[in-house]
Each structure stands twice: as C-alpha cells, then as structure tokens.
Amino acid sequence: MLWGVGLAAPRSCVADLSRNRSLALAWGAAPEEPPPAFYGAELVAFPLSGSGGGTMAALGSDSWWKKTLYLTGGALLAAAAYLLHELLAIRKEEELDSKDAIILHQFSRPRNGVPSLSPFCLKMETYLRMADLPYQNYFDGKLSPQGKMPWIEYNHKKVSGTEFIIDFLEEKLGVNLNKHLGPHERAVSRAVTKMVEEHLYWTLAYCQWVENLHETQKMVSLFGPFSDLLKWIFCHLTKGIVKREMYGHGIGRFSEEEMYTLMEKDMRTLAGLLGDKKYIMGSTVSTVDATVFGHLAQAMWTLPGTRPERLIKGELINLAMYCERIRRKFWPEWHHDDDNTLYESEESSEASKTYSPLQDFSFYSRTETFDEEGNSISQTPDTDYTGHSLFDSDVDMDEYRDHEQCK
C-alpha cells in the first residue's frame, strides 16, 4: 500500500507533501476564502487508494529520475515540516531567577580550552573575576533585546554592552576597579579602551573569521548529528558579516597588508604603554586590563601561526607575559596544552600543573568556588587549586631577560 505525507491544520485542511511539482491543498471552506495558515499543524500520513493511482500515478509519464527527485523533495519537505513542528512545540523555558544573582549570557566555550572566542565575552567574565563578583554562566545563545552578546540579568534587570554592564554593576553593587586612578589616568584608560574595542578589535576579527577561518572553525563548539555542517555554515555566515561590517566601519576598505599594519601599530602602542609594569595603569589591576586582556588573549591562544600571534609571542613579549600574568591570577583553571615553559616559574613542577576544567553553569567566585559536589573550596586570589603561588613576580620581565641572556 502506498502512503502519503502531509500537514493537517486545526481546520479541515491537509497539505499533501508527497505530490509532484507543488503542494496540493484541499480544505473545507468557501472557494474565495484564503488558504489557512499552518500554525499548530500536525504531520500526518494517509493511505493512497488504488495500486495505479496516488503519487506515482500523479507523476504520469515523467522519467524515473524525475519521479525520484519529486519523491525525495517530498520526503525532505516532510522532514522539514516535522522539524518545524518540533521547534514550535518546544516547551517554554523556565524563567531565570536573577534575584541578587548575576546571570551572564555568553557564547558557548570553544573546543581549545580558551573561555571564549569573543573578546567582549572574555572581557566581561574576566572583569567579574577581577571584581570578585559571583556569577552564573548561561550558554543559551540568546541575544539581548538589543541583539548584543554578552549581556547580564540582575534582579530581573537586563543590561547589554560591556561598558553599560560595568557601569550598572558599579552603581548597584558598589564595585570600582578604577578607584585608585586619578582623572588623567581614567582618561588614558578610556582612550586605550576605545582604541582596542573600536580599532584593534576589527583587525583581530579579520584574522580570526576571514584569514584564519579554517582554524577557527575547528574551535567552534556545536553538537548534534550535523555539527560539522552547522559549524561550516555558521563560520562562513560570520565571515560574511565580519567583512560587511568592516567595510561599513571603513577599516575593511583597506588591503590586508594595510589592515595588518594598523593592527601592528595598535599592539606596539599597548606594548609601549605597558612597558615593564604589571598592568596597563600600574601595579594594580583596573577595568582597562579586562578589555586589553580579552582582545590580546585571542592573539595569544586562538590564532595559531598568524601574524598577531607571532608578534605577541616574539617582539612584543611583554604583552605575552601580561596575558599570562592575568590568566594565572584570575583564571587558575584555564590551562592551554601548548603553554610555553618560559612562563612557568622555576619552582613549578609537573605535579603543580594540574588544572580543573573551565566551569560552565556553576556559580563562580575568585575567592570561593565550588567543586562538582557543590562543596566550597577556599582559595586565595594568588594561588591555584594546588596551592602553588601565582604571584606576579613569577612571570615578571626580569625572568625573561635572564632567560635571554643565557642563550
């Protein structure tokens, strides 16, 4: 017996997906009434009467390959209708309870162990750790009402844009990483932030999503039966978006060599500003460090073999030491397989290099976090899970100079 596949709407309407060339519609309504919408429609199968009738008979004298094509198309339409039905039937997500809790929405963790391929997501999460504010990650892929990522919820208030998020947290929670800065230093910090976010960002994005797209695609984390295809589609869509937005910005109208020249100037500016200091504005961390780290970390750990990586790990080694310093102090569980032993202190041993995986959905606090069983683990800001010291002196420039002199 031959069977047909179709959509059954709430009204007496059936869309036969197994017919050739177009969907044959039949509904119990007046001829002048418009075709019904298929919201809430169900996928149904029904028998076709007669051995010589039905779908194959409707195909007439068409060649066998056309018949196969029509039937395959009908099956694909049926599968698409089923998937659409499943998406429409997804249960409403449980509303998050953000009372007195910071809910951080961001992109999912990549596969290479780096917390995020987005410099702004990494900036925001690093800031929360620098300010020692407990938060909870949600990797639901849901954008803010303004179409932004990352964004937060706090006491049912939604805030997007990293600058506005930081202003909001400072006002609501009284945190301020810049309280030790004077007016001139605050002005310099803002100027550096805008250079990094509005200029350097685009050159790194070009390297990540255009020139080095093949490597970036390997890092994207998507799961499911068609994950490889979805990653390919996602990455190439992102490539198109980045190129279009760079052209609108203006920087994308230059040649590749010119863009890399601008990138090198920005990175040299950061290296010169940092000098031999621990942080951008001196010996104490400030908000600008979260911004700079979020972007330079992409060159350090997500762009293998590219010009930004060669520059930061070569001539501008003080920027690499700076990134390592922040990673050790505020991301003790973040370990990269290709870590350069130059950044390890002389006292470190193989036993001291045991790291736990990055935490996803659990609440995190830099001074008190939780294990898998929910038990509290006391931890000082300058030690990792093994108790090994992570003081900045372990990765200062003197160690690098001594290493170079021994060569």
C-alpha positions in Angstrom: 0.0 0.0 0.0 1.3 3.5 -0.9 1.2 6.2 1.7 1.1 10.0 1.5 2.6 12.5 3.9 1.0 15.9 4.7 0.3 18.6 7.2 -3.1 18.7 9.0 -4.1 22.1 10.2 -6.6 22.7 13.1 -9.2 23.3 10.4 -10.2 20.6 7.9 -7.2 21.2 5.8 -4.5 18.9 4.5 -1.3 19.9 2.6 -0.1 16.8 0.7 3.7 16.9 0.7 4.0 13.8 -1.5 2.6 15.4 -4.7 4.7 16.4 -7.5 5.7 20.0 -8.6 3.7 21.9 -5.9 1.7 21.4 -2.8 -1.9 20.3 -3.5 -4.2 21.9 -1.0 -7.7 20.9 -0.1 -9.8 22.5 2.6 -13.4 22.5 3.6 -14.0 26.2 3.1 -15.5 28.6 0.6 -13.5 28.9 -2.7 -12.9 32.6 -2.1 -11.6 32.1 1.4 -7.8 32.5 1.6 -5.7 29.4 2.3 -5.3 28.8 6.0 -2.1 29.3 8.0 -0.4 26.2 9.3 0.4 27.3 12.9 0.0 24.3 15.2 -0.2 21.9 12.2 0.5 18.2 12.7 2.5 15.9 10.4 0.2 13.1 9.2 0.4 10.0 6.9 -2.5 8.7 5.0 -3.1 5.7 2.6 -3.4 6.3 -1.2 -6.2 4.3 -2.8 -5.6 2.2 -5.8 -2.4 0.5 -6.9 -2.1 2.5 -10.1 -3.1 5.9 -8.6 -1.7 8.0 -5.8 1.7 9.6 -6.0 3.3 7.5 -8.8 0.2 7.9 -11.0 0.2 11.6 -10.5 3.8 11.7 -11.8 2.4 10.5 -15.1 5.0 9.6 -17.8 7.9 11.5 -16.3 11.2 9.8 -16.4 12.3 7.7 -13.4 14.9 10.2 -12.2 12.3 13.0 -12.1 10.0 10.7 -10.1 12.8 10.0 -7.7 13.6 13.7 -7.5 9.9 14.6 -6.7 9.6 11.9 -4.1 12.9 12.9 -2.5 11.8 16.5 -2.4 8.5 15.5 -0.8 10.4 13.5 1.9 12.7 16.5 2.6 9.7 18.8 2.9 8.1 16.3 5.3 11.2 16.2 7.4 11.4 20.0 7.4 7.8 20.2 8.4 8.5 17.8 11.3 11.5 19.8 12.5 9.5 23.0 12.3 6.7 21.4 14.3 9.2 20.2 16.9 10.7 23.7 17.2 7.3 25.3 17.6 6.4 22.7 20.2 9.5 23.3 22.4 8.4 23.9 25.9 8.7 27.4 27.2 12.0 27.8 29.0 11.9 28.2 32.7 12.3 31.8 33.7 15.6 32.5 35.2 15.6 33.7 38.8 18.1 36.5 38.8 17.3 37.8 42.2 20.5 39.0 43.8 22.4 36.9 41.3 24.4 37.9 38.2 23.4 35.8 35.2 26.0 36.1 32.4 24.8 35.2 29.0 27.6 34.5 26.5 28.6 32.3 23.6 29.5 28.6 24.4 33.0 27.6 25.3 35.2 26.7 22.3 37.0 23.4 22.0 40.5 24.6 22.5 40.2 25.3 26.2 40.0 29.1 25.8 37.0 30.6 27.7 35.6 32.4 24.6 36.3 33.3 21.0 34.6 36.6 21.7 36.9 39.3 23.2 33.9 41.0 24.7 32.6 37.9 26.4 36.1 37.2 27.7 36.4 40.8 28.9 33.1 40.6 30.8 33.8 37.4 32.5 37.4 38.5 33.4 36.0 41.7 34.8 33.6 39.8 37.1 36.5 37.7 38.4 38.7 40.8 38.9 35.9 42.5 40.8 35.3 39.2 42.7 31.6 39.1 41.9 29.9 35.7 41.9 28.1 35.0 38.7 26.5 32.2 36.8 27.1 31.5 33.1 24.4 30.7 30.6 25.5 29.5 27.2 22.0 29.5 25.7 23.0 31.6 22.6 20.1 34.0 23.4 21.0 37.6 22.5 19.9 40.6 24.5 16.9 42.7 23.4 19.4 44.9 21.6 20.8 41.9 19.8 24.1 42.0 21.8 26.3 39.4 23.4 27.3 39.3 26.2 24.6 40.6 28.5 23.6 40.1 32.1 20.4 39.7 34.2 20.4 41.0 37.7 17.2 41.2 39.8 15.3 40.7 36.6 17.0 43.8 35.0 18.6 43.1 31.6 21.7 45.0 30.7 23.8 44.7 27.5 27.0 46.2 26.2 30.1 45.7 28.4 30.5 49.3 29.2 26.9 49.7 30.4 27.1 46.4 32.3 30.2 47.6 34.2 28.5 51.0 34.9 25.4 49.1 36.1 27.4 46.8 38.5 29.3 49.7 39.9 26.1 51.6 40.7 24.2 48.6 42.1 27.0 46.7 43.9 29.5 49.5 44.7 32.4 47.8 43.0 35.0 50.0 41.3 38.3 48.7 39.9 39.3 52.3 39.0 39.0 54.0 42.4 42.8 54.2 42.6 43.1 56.1 39.3 43.3 59.9 39.1 41.4 61.9 36.4 44.3 61.8 33.9 44.7 58.0 34.3 40.9 57.5 33.9 41.1 59.5 30.7 44.0 57.4 29.4 42.2 54.2 30.3 39.1 55.2 28.3 41.3 56.2 25.3 43.0 52.9 25.4 39.7 51.0 25.7 38.3 52.8 22.7 41.4 52.1 20.6 41.2 48.4 21.5 37.5 47.9 21.1 36.9 50.2 18.1 40.1 49.6 16.1 42.3 46.7 17.2 39.1 44.5 17.5 38.4 44.7 13.8 41.9 43.6 12.7 41.8 40.7 15.0 38.3 39.8 13.9 39.5 39.8 10.3 42.4 37.5 11.2 40.1 35.2 13.1 37.0 35.0 10.9 38.4 35.7 7.4 42.1 34.8 7.0 42.2 32.0 9.7 38.7 30.8 9.3 39.7 27.1 8.9 41.4 27.0 12.3 38.6 29.0 13.9 36.1 26.5 12.6 37.9 23.7 14.5 37.5 25.6 17.7 33.7 26.4 17.4 31.7 24.2 19.7 28.5 22.8 18.2 27.0 19.4 18.8 24.5 17.2 17.0 24.3 14.9 14.0 25.0 17.7 11.6 27.5 19.6 13.8 30.2 19.8 11.1 27.8 21.2 8.5 26.4 23.6 11.0 29.9 24.8 12.0 30.8 25.3 8.4 27.6 27.3 7.8 28.0 29.3 11.0 31.6 30.2 10.3 31.0 31.3 6.7 28.0 33.3 7.7 30.1 35.0 10.4 32.8 35.6 7.8 30.4 37.4 5.6 29.0 39.5 8.4 32.5 40.5 9.6 33.6 41.6 6.1 30.4 43.6 5.6 30.6 45.3 9.0 34.4 46.0 8.5 33.6 47.7 5.1 30.9 49.8 6.8 33.3 50.7 9.6 35.8 51.8 7.0 38.8 49.7 8.0 37.6 46.9 5.7 38.2 49.1 2.7 42.0 48.8 3.0 44.1 46.0 1.7 45.0 43.1 4.0 48.6 44.4 4.4 47.3 47.8 5.3 45.0 46.3 7.9 47.8 44.3 9.5 49.9 47.5 9.6 47.2 49.2 11.6 47.0 46.1 13.9 50.7 46.2 14.5 50.7 49.9 15.4 47.9 49.2 18.0 49.8 46.3 19.5 53.0 48.3 19.7 51.2 51.1 21.3 49.9 48.7 24.0 53.4 47.2 24.5 54.9 50.7 24.9 52.2 51.8 27.3 52.6 48.6 29.4 56.4 48.7 29.4 57.7 46.7 32.4 54.6 47.4 34.6 52.4 44.6 35.9 49.2 46.1 34.5 48.3 48.7 32.0 47.9 51.5 34.6 50.5 50.3 37.1 50.8 47.7 39.8 47.1 47.4 40.5 44.6 45.9 38.1 41.9 48.2 36.6 38.9 47.9 34.2 41.1 48.5 31.2 43.0 45.4 31.9 39.9 43.3 31.4 39.4 44.9 28.0 43.0 44.6 26.8 43.3 41.0 28.1 40.0 40.0 26.4 41.4 41.1 23.0 45.1 40.1 23.3 44.1 36.6 24.5 42.7 36.0 21.1 46.1 36.7 19.5 47.8 34.6 22.2 45.6 31.4 22.1 43.1 31.4 19.2 45.2 32.5 16.2 47.9 29.8 15.7 50.6 30.7 13.2 49.2 34.1 12.4 50.9 37.5 12.4 49.3 38.6 15.6 50.5 35.5 17.4 54.0 35.8 16.1 54.1 39.4 17.1 52.8 39.0 20.6 55.0 35.9 21.3 58.0 37.4 19.6 59.0 41.0 19.6 56.2 42.2 21.9 56.9 39.5 24.6 55.9 41.9 27.4 52.3 41.6 26.1 52.5 37.8 26.3 53.8 38.0 29.9 51.0 40.3 30.7 48.4 37.9 29.3 50.0 35.0 31.2 50.0 37.1 34.4 46.3 37.8 34.2 45.4 34.3 33.2 47.3 32.8 36.1 45.8 35.2 38.7 42.2 35.2 37.6 41.8 32.0 35.5 43.6 29.4 37.6 41.6 26.5 36.0 42.4 27.7 32.4 45.3 25.6 31.0 46.5 25.5 27.4 48.2 22.4 26.1 50.7 24.5 24.2 51.9 26.6 27.1 55.4 27.9 26.8 57.5 26.8 29.7 59.1 30.2 29.7 56.1 31.5 31.5 56.4 28.9 34.3 58.3 29.8 37.5 61.4 27.9 38.3 59.6 26.4 41.3 56.8 24.9 39.3 56.8 21.1 38.8 54.7 18.7 36.8 52.6 17.9 39.8 51.8 21.6 40.2 50.4 21.9 36.7 47.1 20.0 37.4 44.2 22.2 36.3 40.5 21.6 36.6 38.3 22.2 33.5 36.6 25.6 33.0 33.4 25.9 34.9 30.2 26.3 32.9 27.0 26.6 34.8 28.1 26.7 38.4 28.4 29.9 40.4 31.9 31.2 40.5 33.8 33.5 42.9 37.5 34.1 42.7 37.9 33.7 46.4 35.5 30.9 46.9 34.3 28.5 44.3 32.6 25.1 44.3 33.6 21.6 43.3 31.5 19.1 41.4 29.7 18.1 44.6 28.9 21.6 45.5 31.4 21.8 48.3 33.1 25.1 48.9 36.8 25.3 48.1 38.7 28.1 49.9 41.1 29.7 47.6 43.2 32.9 47.8 43.4 35.1 44.7 47.1 34.4 44.2 47.1 30.6 44.5 45.7 27.9 42.2 43.9 24.7 43.3 47.2 23.1 44.3 48.3 26.0 46.5 51.1 26.9 44.1 51.9 30.6 44.2 50.7 32.7 41.3 52.3 36.0 42.4 53.0 38.4 39.6 56.8 38.1 40.3 56.6 34.6 39.0 56.1 35.9 35.5 57.8 39.3 35.5 60.1 40.7 32.8 63.3 40.0 34.8 62.8 36.3 34.4 62.5 36.8 30.6 65.7 38.9 30.4 67.7 36.3 32.4 66.4 33.6 30.0 67.5 35.6 27.0 71.0 36.3 28.5 71.5 32.5 28.9 71.0 31.8 25.3 
